[in-house]
Amino acid sequence: MRPFDTYDVSMELVAAMGPIIAKVKRRDVDLSNQLKRAVTSIPLNLAEGAERRGKDRVQHYRIAAGSAAEVGSAISIALSWEIVTASDVQRVNQLLDRVRALVWRLLEANQDRPRTRESAHDSATDPVPGPVPAPGAPPAPRDPDPEPGHR
Protein backbone atom coordinates (compact mmCIF):
# COMPACT_ATOMS: atom_id res chain seq x y z
CA MET A 1 0.00 0.00 0.00
CA ARG A 2 1.59 3.26 -1.10
CA PRO A 3 0.51 6.29 0.96
CA PHE A 4 0.15 8.31 -2.22
CA ASP A 5 -2.47 5.96 -3.67
CA THR A 6 -4.52 7.01 -0.68
CA TYR A 7 -3.50 10.64 -1.19
CA ASP A 8 -4.62 10.54 -4.85
CA VAL A 9 -8.06 9.22 -3.91
CA SER A 10 -8.34 11.83 -1.14
CA MET A 11 -7.63 14.54 -3.71
CA GLU A 12 -10.42 13.12 -5.90
CA LEU A 13 -12.65 13.46 -2.83
CA VAL A 14 -11.57 17.08 -2.33
CA ALA A 15 -12.47 17.86 -5.95
CA ALA A 16 -15.82 16.06 -5.73
CA MET A 17 -16.68 17.95 -2.53
CA GLY A 18 -16.39 21.37 -4.22
CA PRO A 19 -19.97 21.48 -5.54
CA ILE A 20 -21.33 19.95 -2.30
CA ILE A 21 -19.57 22.56 -0.17
CA ALA A 22 -20.90 25.33 -2.44
CA LYS A 23 -24.45 23.98 -2.11
CA VAL A 24 -24.18 23.66 1.68
CA LYS A 25 -22.72 27.18 1.93
CA ARG A 26 -25.92 28.68 0.46
CA ARG A 27 -27.87 27.37 3.47
CA ASP A 28 -25.29 26.94 6.26
CA VAL A 29 -21.96 28.77 6.10
CA ASP A 30 -20.69 27.20 9.33
CA LEU A 31 -21.36 23.64 8.15
CA SER A 32 -19.74 24.38 4.78
CA ASN A 33 -16.64 25.76 6.51
CA GLN A 34 -16.46 22.66 8.71
CA LEU A 35 -16.79 20.41 5.65
CA LYS A 36 -14.06 22.35 3.85
CA ARG A 37 -11.66 22.11 6.81
CA ALA A 38 -12.34 18.41 7.33
CA VAL A 39 -12.02 17.34 3.69
CA THR A 40 -8.81 19.31 3.17
CA SER A 41 -7.36 17.87 6.37
CA ILE A 42 -7.37 14.38 4.86
CA PRO A 43 -4.76 14.86 2.09
CA LEU A 44 -2.78 17.35 4.18
CA ASN A 45 -2.32 14.80 6.98
CA LEU A 46 -1.65 11.96 4.55
CA ALA A 47 1.12 13.99 2.90
CA GLU A 48 2.66 15.00 6.20
CA GLY A 49 2.39 11.49 7.58
CA ALA A 50 4.16 10.08 4.53
CA GLU A 51 7.17 12.22 5.44
CA ARG A 52 7.21 11.15 9.09
CA ARG A 53 8.30 7.94 10.77
CA GLY A 54 7.04 5.70 13.56
CA LYS A 55 4.32 6.92 15.91
CA ASP A 56 4.35 10.37 14.35
CA ARG A 57 3.43 8.86 10.96
CA VAL A 58 0.65 6.80 12.50
CA GLN A 59 -0.72 9.87 14.34
CA HIS A 60 -1.08 11.81 11.07
CA TYR A 61 -2.84 8.85 9.48
CA ARG A 62 -5.17 8.70 12.50
CA ILE A 63 -5.97 12.39 12.08
CA ALA A 64 -6.74 11.77 8.39
CA ALA A 65 -9.08 8.93 9.43
CA GLY A 66 -10.79 11.20 11.95
CA SER A 67 -11.21 13.92 9.35
CA ALA A 68 -12.76 11.39 6.95
CA ALA A 69 -15.24 10.41 9.69
CA GLU A 70 -15.98 14.08 10.24
CA VAL A 71 -16.72 14.57 6.53
CA GLY A 72 -19.11 11.63 6.67
CA SER A 73 -20.93 13.07 9.67
CA ALA A 74 -21.19 16.52 8.08
CA ILE A 75 -22.65 14.97 4.93
CA SER A 76 -25.17 13.08 7.07
CA ILE A 77 -26.16 16.35 8.75
CA ALA A 78 -26.56 18.07 5.37
CA LEU A 79 -28.75 15.16 4.25
CA SER A 80 -30.81 15.32 7.45
CA TRP A 81 -31.39 19.02 7.01
CA GLU A 82 -32.27 18.45 3.34
CA ILE A 83 -29.50 20.76 2.16
CA VAL A 84 -28.27 18.03 -0.21
CA THR A 85 -29.90 14.94 -1.65
CA ALA A 86 -28.65 11.37 -1.70
CA SER A 87 -27.98 11.69 -5.44
CA ASP A 88 -25.92 14.87 -4.78
CA VAL A 89 -23.55 12.97 -2.51
CA GLN A 90 -23.53 9.53 -4.14
CA ARG A 91 -20.08 9.91 -5.75
CA VAL A 92 -18.70 11.69 -2.67
CA ASN A 93 -19.84 8.82 -0.44
CA GLN A 94 -18.18 6.27 -2.76
CA LEU A 95 -14.89 8.19 -2.63
CA LEU A 96 -15.20 8.71 1.11
CA ASP A 97 -15.71 4.98 1.69
CA ARG A 98 -12.65 4.25 -0.43
CA VAL A 99 -10.52 6.83 1.40
CA ARG A 100 -11.56 5.44 4.77
CA ALA A 101 -10.68 1.88 3.70
CA LEU A 102 -7.30 2.96 2.30
CA VAL A 103 -6.44 4.98 5.41
CA TRP A 104 -7.39 1.99 7.57
CA ARG A 105 -4.99 -0.15 5.54
CA LEU A 106 -2.24 2.45 5.99
CA LEU A 107 -2.82 2.39 9.74
CA GLU A 108 -2.72 -1.39 9.80
CA ALA A 109 0.50 -1.44 7.77
CA ASN A 110 2.19 1.13 10.01
CA GLN A 111 1.30 -0.14 13.49
CA ASP A 112 4.21 -0.53 15.89
CA ARG A 113 5.45 -4.10 15.88
CA PRO A 114 8.87 -5.67 16.23
CA ARG A 115 10.94 -5.79 13.08
CA THR A 116 11.53 -9.16 11.52
CA ARG A 117 14.16 -10.19 9.02
CA GLU A 118 11.41 -10.33 6.34
CA SER A 119 10.26 -6.77 7.01
CA ALA A 120 13.70 -5.24 7.55
CA HIS A 121 13.78 -3.87 4.02
CA ASP A 122 10.09 -3.12 3.59
CA SER A 123 9.81 0.56 4.41
CA ALA A 124 6.16 0.72 3.29
CA THR A 125 5.02 -1.56 6.09
CA ASP A 126 7.73 -1.07 8.70
CA PRO A 127 9.13 2.46 8.64
CA VAL A 128 10.67 2.27 12.13
CA PRO A 129 14.47 2.24 11.88
CA GLY A 130 16.39 -0.09 14.14
CA PRO A 131 18.28 -3.34 14.35
CA VAL A 132 16.77 -6.55 13.09
CA PRO A 133 16.41 -9.06 15.96
CA ALA A 134 18.49 -12.22 15.69
CA PRO A 135 16.58 -15.33 14.61
CA GLY A 136 14.85 -16.85 17.62
CA ALA A 137 15.41 -13.76 19.80
CA PRO A 138 12.38 -12.52 21.73
CA PRO A 139 10.79 -9.37 20.35
CA ALA A 140 11.75 -6.06 21.90
CA PRO A 141 9.37 -4.95 24.66
CA ARG A 142 6.61 -2.66 23.47
CA ASP A 143 6.01 0.76 24.94
CA PRO A 144 3.12 0.24 27.39
CA ASP A 145 1.97 3.81 26.68
CA PRO A 146 1.24 4.06 22.93
CA GLU A 147 0.08 7.66 23.34
CA PRO A 148 2.99 9.88 24.43
CA GLY A 149 2.09 12.40 27.08
CA HIS A 150 -0.90 10.40 28.40
CA ARG A 151 0.58 8.88 31.56
C-alpha positions as CSV (number, residue, x, y, z in Angstrom):
1,M,0.0,0.0,0.0
2,R,1.6,3.3,-1.1
3,P,0.5,6.3,1.0
4,F,0.1,8.3,-2.2
5,D,-2.5,6.0,-3.7
6,T,-4.5,7.0,-0.7
7,Y,-3.5,10.6,-1.2
8,D,-4.6,10.5,-4.8
9,V,-8.1,9.2,-3.9
10,S,-8.3,11.8,-1.1
11,M,-7.6,14.5,-3.7
12,E,-10.4,13.1,-5.9
13,L,-12.6,13.5,-2.8
14,V,-11.6,17.1,-2.3
15,A,-12.5,17.9,-6.0
16,A,-15.8,16.1,-5.7
17,M,-16.7,17.9,-2.5
18,G,-16.4,21.4,-4.2
19,P,-20.0,21.5,-5.5
20,I,-21.3,19.9,-2.3
21,I,-19.6,22.6,-0.2
22,A,-20.9,25.3,-2.4
23,K,-24.4,24.0,-2.1
24,V,-24.2,23.7,1.7
25,K,-22.7,27.2,1.9
26,R,-25.9,28.7,0.5
27,R,-27.9,27.4,3.5
28,D,-25.3,26.9,6.3
29,V,-22.0,28.8,6.1
30,D,-20.7,27.2,9.3
31,L,-21.4,23.6,8.2
32,S,-19.7,24.4,4.8
33,N,-16.6,25.8,6.5
34,Q,-16.5,22.7,8.7
35,L,-16.8,20.4,5.6
36,K,-14.1,22.4,3.8
37,R,-11.7,22.1,6.8
38,A,-12.3,18.4,7.3
39,V,-12.0,17.3,3.7
40,T,-8.8,19.3,3.2
41,S,-7.4,17.9,6.4
42,I,-7.4,14.4,4.9
43,P,-4.8,14.9,2.1
44,L,-2.8,17.3,4.2
45,N,-2.3,14.8,7.0
46,L,-1.6,12.0,4.5
47,A,1.1,14.0,2.9
48,E,2.7,15.0,6.2
49,G,2.4,11.5,7.6
50,A,4.2,10.1,4.5
51,E,7.2,12.2,5.4
52,R,7.2,11.1,9.1
53,R,8.3,7.9,10.8
54,G,7.0,5.7,13.6
55,K,4.3,6.9,15.9
56,D,4.3,10.4,14.3
57,R,3.4,8.9,11.0
58,V,0.6,6.8,12.5
59,Q,-0.7,9.9,14.3
60,H,-1.1,11.8,11.1
61,Y,-2.8,8.9,9.5
62,R,-5.2,8.7,12.5
63,I,-6.0,12.4,12.1
64,A,-6.7,11.8,8.4
65,A,-9.1,8.9,9.4
66,G,-10.8,11.2,12.0
67,S,-11.2,13.9,9.3
68,A,-12.8,11.4,6.9
69,A,-15.2,10.4,9.7
70,E,-16.0,14.1,10.2
71,V,-16.7,14.6,6.5
72,G,-19.1,11.6,6.7
73,S,-20.9,13.1,9.7
74,A,-21.2,16.5,8.1
75,I,-22.6,15.0,4.9
76,S,-25.2,13.1,7.1
77,I,-26.2,16.3,8.7
78,A,-26.6,18.1,5.4
79,L,-28.8,15.2,4.2
80,S,-30.8,15.3,7.5
81,W,-31.4,19.0,7.0
82,E,-32.3,18.5,3.3
83,I,-29.5,20.8,2.2
84,V,-28.3,18.0,-0.2
85,T,-29.9,14.9,-1.6
86,A,-28.7,11.4,-1.7
87,S,-28.0,11.7,-5.4
88,D,-25.9,14.9,-4.8
89,V,-23.6,13.0,-2.5
90,Q,-23.5,9.5,-4.1
91,R,-20.1,9.9,-5.8
92,V,-18.7,11.7,-2.7
93,N,-19.8,8.8,-0.4
94,Q,-18.2,6.3,-2.8
95,L,-14.9,8.2,-2.6
96,L,-15.2,8.7,1.1
97,D,-15.7,5.0,1.7
98,R,-12.6,4.2,-0.4
99,V,-10.5,6.8,1.4
100,R,-11.6,5.4,4.8
101,A,-10.7,1.9,3.7
102,L,-7.3,3.0,2.3
103,V,-6.4,5.0,5.4
104,W,-7.4,2.0,7.6
105,R,-5.0,-0.2,5.5
106,L,-2.2,2.4,6.0
107,L,-2.8,2.4,9.7
108,E,-2.7,-1.4,9.8
109,A,0.5,-1.4,7.8
110,N,2.2,1.1,10.0
111,Q,1.3,-0.1,13.5
112,D,4.2,-0.5,15.9
113,R,5.5,-4.1,15.9
114,P,8.9,-5.7,16.2
115,R,10.9,-5.8,13.1
116,T,11.5,-9.2,11.5
117,R,14.2,-10.2,9.0
118,E,11.4,-10.3,6.3
119,S,10.3,-6.8,7.0
120,A,13.7,-5.2,7.5
121,H,13.8,-3.9,4.0
122,D,10.1,-3.1,3.6
123,S,9.8,0.6,4.4
124,A,6.2,0.7,3.3
125,T,5.0,-1.6,6.1
126,D,7.7,-1.1,8.7
127,P,9.1,2.5,8.6
128,V,10.7,2.3,12.1
129,P,14.5,2.2,11.9
130,G,16.4,-0.1,14.1
131,P,18.3,-3.3,14.4
132,V,16.8,-6.5,13.1
133,P,16.4,-9.1,16.0
134,A,18.5,-12.2,15.7
135,P,16.6,-15.3,14.6
136,G,14.9,-16.9,17.6
137,A,15.4,-13.8,19.8
138,P,12.4,-12.5,21.7
139,P,10.8,-9.4,20.4
140,A,11.8,-6.1,21.9
141,P,9.4,-4.9,24.7
142,R,6.6,-2.7,23.5
143,D,6.0,0.8,24.9
144,P,3.1,0.2,27.4
145,D,2.0,3.8,26.7
146,P,1.2,4.1,22.9
147,E,0.1,7.7,23.3
148,P,3.0,9.9,24.4
149,G,2.1,12.4,27.1
150,H,-0.9,10.4,28.4
151,R,0.6,8.9,31.6
